Amino acid sequence: MESYEPERLTPVQLAAMRRSLTSGRGALTRRSLLRASGMGALAVGGIATLGACGIPPAKRADAGLAPDDHSAKEKVLNFSNWTEYMDVSEDEKSRPTLEAFTERTGIRVKYTEDINDNVEFFGKIKPQLAAGQDTGRDLICVTDWLAARIIRLGWAQKLDPSNLPHAFANVSAQFRSPDWDPGRAYSYPWTGIPTVIAYNKKATGGRKVDSVTQLLDDPKLKGRVSFLSEMRDTVGMTLLDQGKDPGKFSDADFDGAIGRLQKAVDKKQIRRFTGNDYTADLSKGDIAACVAWAGDVIQLQADNPDIE
């Protein structure tokens, strides 16, 4: 399991995190946190610029050039997604949505559940994208802030509207033109996943866990709690627990949230910070309670009645 063992953040890291949550297109708001951690399906291909965190992207000699279109002869779509984010048949041997797509288009989907954490996944594909190399993926599903970054860096290929005649009309009006992708030129939303608190009632002895305060302070949960390595969710949920607005918090509010999390780390209350892979620990009861994504919880509940 890939996980982030708790450690103390440096002042530089804290400052960068604060800027990330409050500035620009990836800014956290109360509405976005409560509504969903928006997931966007993003076509990846046209590689025009090179960049790194905090460094303006450098123009490539081939800037603006799109890759050759091989769709007429290569009838395979390479699609990377998170676990538990695609429907499966009752016997779990097939994926009806993907099979229906193949039947209608003649295009086979090579589907891979290899996204566990946005930062981790970006680190995996960034070297190839920066070098103008094929990542082996045609379509990826990442959280909106990462989709925005990839588009901003010039590492995404524009979608052809003629191949998506009904897509835009089928998107709810509120999601049709985010500021980071006006008119959905590069991406479409796949699903919206609210951030919630989940627990295994067998592991908690039947006790309900429904607040961040319980996760951070309840001695009966010590060492059996996990938070998301997606800091927009973890810090946002902590701010809400403190009665603060994630869209308008002050430096003092932010520092207070980080301080609460650090205190819980120091006293071994938090076992680890994880990506999508917390689901196995929660289902087995190795983790009693955690900050989670609702889509995962719904999938787990189908197989385990102890998950709440």
C-alpha positions in Angstrom: 0.0 0.0 0.0 1.3 3.5 -0.9 0.8 5.8 2.0 2.1 8.9 3.6 3.5 8.3 7.1 2.8 11.3 9.3 5.6 13.7 9.7 6.1 17.4 10.6 5.6 19.9 7.8 8.2 22.6 7.3 7.3 26.3 7.2 8.0 26.4 3.4 5.6 23.4 2.9 2.9 25.0 5.0 3.2 28.3 3.1 2.9 26.5 -0.2 -0.1 24.5 1.0 -1.8 27.7 2.2 -1.3 29.4 -1.2 -2.6 26.3 -2.9 -5.8 26.3 -0.9 -6.5 30.0 -1.2 -5.2 31.2 -4.5 -6.0 30.7 -8.1 -8.0 28.0 -9.9 -7.4 25.3 -7.4 -8.7 27.4 -4.5 -10.8 25.6 -1.9 -14.3 26.9 -1.2 -17.0 25.7 1.2 -19.3 25.0 -1.7 -16.8 22.9 -3.6 -15.8 20.9 -0.5 -19.4 20.2 0.6 -20.6 19.6 -3.0 -17.9 17.4 -4.3 -14.3 16.8 -5.0 -15.0 17.2 -8.7 -13.5 14.5 -10.9 -12.7 15.4 -14.5 -12.0 12.9 -17.4 -9.2 14.5 -19.3 -7.8 13.7 -22.7 -4.0 13.7 -22.6 -1.8 14.1 -25.6 -0.9 17.5 -27.0 2.4 18.3 -25.2 3.5 21.9 -25.8 5.3 23.2 -22.7 7.5 22.1 -19.8 7.0 23.2 -16.3 7.5 22.5 -12.6 5.9 23.6 -9.4 6.4 27.3 -8.9 8.4 27.6 -12.2 6.8 29.1 -15.3 6.7 26.5 -18.1 9.3 26.8 -20.8 8.2 26.8 -24.4 9.1 23.8 -26.4 10.2 24.1 -30.0 7.1 22.1 -31.1 4.8 24.2 -28.9 1.2 24.1 -30.1 1.6 20.9 -32.2 -0.9 18.2 -31.6 0.1 14.5 -31.9 -0.9 12.5 -34.9 -4.5 11.0 -34.8 -4.3 7.2 -34.9 -7.9 6.6 -33.9 -8.9 5.3 -37.3 -6.5 2.4 -37.2 -5.8 2.0 -33.5 -9.1 0.8 -32.0 -8.0 0.8 -28.4 -8.6 3.5 -25.7 -6.2 3.5 -22.7 -8.1 4.8 -19.7 -6.6 5.3 -16.2 -9.0 5.8 -13.3 -9.4 5.4 -9.5 -10.5 2.2 -8.0 -14.2 1.7 -7.4 -15.1 4.4 -10.0 -16.5 2.2 -12.7 -19.6 0.0 -12.6 -19.2 -3.7 -12.6 -21.6 -6.6 -13.2 -23.2 -8.6 -10.4 -20.6 -11.4 -10.9 -17.8 -8.7 -11.0 -16.5 -10.2 -14.2 -17.3 -7.4 -16.6 -17.9 -3.6 -16.8 -21.2 -2.9 -18.5 -20.5 0.8 -19.4 -17.2 -0.1 -21.0 -18.7 -3.1 -22.9 -21.5 -0.9 -24.1 -19.0 1.7 -25.4 -17.1 -1.0 -27.2 -20.2 -2.5 -28.8 -21.3 0.9 -30.1 -18.0 2.2 -31.3 -15.8 -0.9 -32.0 -13.2 0.6 -29.7 -11.8 -1.7 -27.0 -11.0 0.0 -23.7 -7.8 -1.0 -21.8 -9.0 0.1 -18.4 -6.5 0.5 -15.5 -7.2 1.4 -11.9 -3.8 2.9 -11.2 -4.8 6.3 -9.7 -4.5 6.2 -5.9 -3.6 9.9 -5.2 -3.4 12.9 -7.4 0.1 14.0 -6.4 1.4 10.5 -6.7 -0.1 10.0 -10.1 1.1 13.3 -11.4 4.6 12.4 -10.3 4.3 9.2 -12.3 3.2 10.8 -15.6 5.0 14.2 -15.3 8.4 13.1 -16.6 6.9 11.7 -19.8 4.7 14.7 -20.4 7.5 17.2 -19.8 9.7 15.3 -22.3 7.0 15.1 -24.9 6.7 11.3 -24.6 3.8 9.0 -24.6 2.4 8.2 -21.2 0.6 5.1 -22.4 -2.7 6.7 -21.5 -5.4 8.4 -23.7 -7.8 9.3 -21.0 -7.3 10.0 -17.3 -9.7 10.8 -14.5 -8.2 13.2 -11.9 -9.5 15.8 -9.5 -10.3 19.1 -11.0 -7.3 21.0 -9.6 -4.9 18.6 -11.2 -6.8 18.7 -14.5 -6.5 22.5 -14.4 -2.7 22.2 -13.9 -2.2 19.8 -16.8 -4.2 22.0 -19.1 -2.4 25.1 -17.9 1.0 23.5 -18.6 -0.1 22.7 -22.2 0.0 19.0 -21.6 -3.6 18.1 -22.7 -5.0 17.6 -26.1 -8.2 19.5 -27.1 -11.3 17.3 -27.5 -13.0 17.2 -30.9 -16.6 18.3 -30.4 -17.7 16.4 -33.5 -16.9 13.2 -31.7 -18.9 14.3 -28.7 -22.2 15.4 -30.1 -24.3 15.0 -27.0 -21.7 15.4 -24.2 -22.0 19.1 -23.6 -25.8 19.1 -23.6 -25.8 16.2 -21.0 -23.6 18.2 -18.5 -25.4 20.1 -15.8 -25.2 23.8 -16.5 -23.1 24.5 -13.3 -20.3 22.2 -14.6 -20.3 23.4 -18.3 -17.6 26.1 -18.1 -15.2 26.0 -15.2 -12.7 28.8 -15.2 -9.9 26.4 -15.7 -11.5 24.9 -18.8 -14.0 27.3 -20.4 -16.5 25.5 -22.6 -15.1 22.1 -21.7 -12.5 22.2 -24.4 -10.2 19.7 -22.7 -12.2 17.8 -20.1 -15.6 16.5 -19.0 -16.7 15.7 -15.4 -16.9 12.0 -14.7 -18.4 12.1 -11.2 -18.7 14.3 -8.2 -17.5 12.8 -4.9 -18.3 14.4 -1.6 -15.8 14.2 1.2 -17.2 12.4 4.2 -16.4 10.6 7.5 -16.6 6.8 7.3 -16.2 4.2 9.9 -16.4 0.4 10.4 -18.9 -0.1 13.1 -17.5 -3.5 14.0 -14.1 -1.9 14.6 -15.6 0.9 16.7 -17.7 -1.5 18.8 -20.9 -0.1 17.3 -20.1 3.5 18.2 -21.0 6.2 15.6 -18.1 8.4 14.4 -19.4 11.5 12.7 -16.9 14.4 13.3 -13.3 15.3 12.7 -13.1 16.1 16.5 -13.7 12.4 17.2 -11.1 11.4 14.7 -8.5 13.7 16.2 -9.3 13.4 19.9 -11.2 10.2 20.7 -8.7 8.0 22.7 -10.6 4.9 21.7 -9.7 5.5 18.1 -6.0 6.1 18.7 -3.8 4.6 16.0 -6.8 3.5 14.0 -7.6 6.7 12.1 -6.5 7.8 8.6 -6.9 11.1 6.7 -6.5 11.7 3.0 -3.2 12.7 1.5 -5.4 15.0 -0.6 -4.8 18.0 1.6 -7.6 20.1 0.1 -10.0 17.5 1.6 -8.1 16.9 4.9 -7.5 20.6 5.7 -10.9 21.6 4.4 -12.7 19.1 6.6 -10.7 20.2 9.6 -11.5 23.9 8.9 -15.2 23.1 8.7 -15.0 21.2 12.0 -13.6 24.4 13.6 -16.5 26.3 12.2 -14.4 28.1 9.6 -15.3 28.8 6.0 -12.8 27.0 3.7 -13.4 29.7 1.1 -12.5 32.6 3.4 -10.2 31.4 6.1 -7.4 33.4 7.6 -3.8 32.5 8.1 -4.6 31.9 11.7 -7.5 29.6 10.8 -5.2 27.6 8.5 -2.4 27.4 11.1 -5.0 26.3 13.6 -6.2 23.4 11.4 -2.6 22.3 10.6 -1.8 22.5 14.3 -4.7 20.2 15.2 -3.6 17.7 12.6 0.0 17.9 13.7 -1.0 17.4 17.4 -2.9 14.2 16.4 0.1 13.0 14.4 2.4 13.6 17.3 0.3 11.7 19.8 -0.1 8.8 17.3 -3.8 9.4 16.9 -3.5 9.4 13.1 -2.2 6.2 11.7 -1.4 7.4 8.2 -2.4 9.7 5.4 -3.5 7.7 2.3 -4.8 8.0 -1.2 -7.6 5.9 -2.5 -6.1 2.8 -0.9 -7.6 3.4 2.6 -10.6 1.3 1.4 -9.0 -2.1 2.1 -8.0 -1.1 5.7 -11.4 0.3 6.4 -13.2 -2.8 5.1 -11.0 -5.1 7.1 -11.2 -3.0 10.3 -7.5 -2.2 10.4 -8.7 1.4 10.3 -11.7 2.1 12.5 -12.6 5.5 11.0 -11.3 7.9 8.4 -11.9 10.9 6.2 -13.1 9.3 2.9 -14.8 9.8 -0.4 -18.4 9.0 -0.6 -18.2 7.0 -3.8 -15.8 4.6 -2.2 -18.0 4.3 0.9 -21.0 3.4 -1.3 -19.0 0.7 -3.1 -17.7 -0.7 0.2 -21.2 -0.8 1.7 -22.4 -3.1 -1.1 -20.0 -5.8 0.2 -19.6 -5.0 3.9 -22.6 -4.1 6.0 -20.3 -2.8 8.8 -19.3 0.3 6.8 -21.1 3.5 7.6 
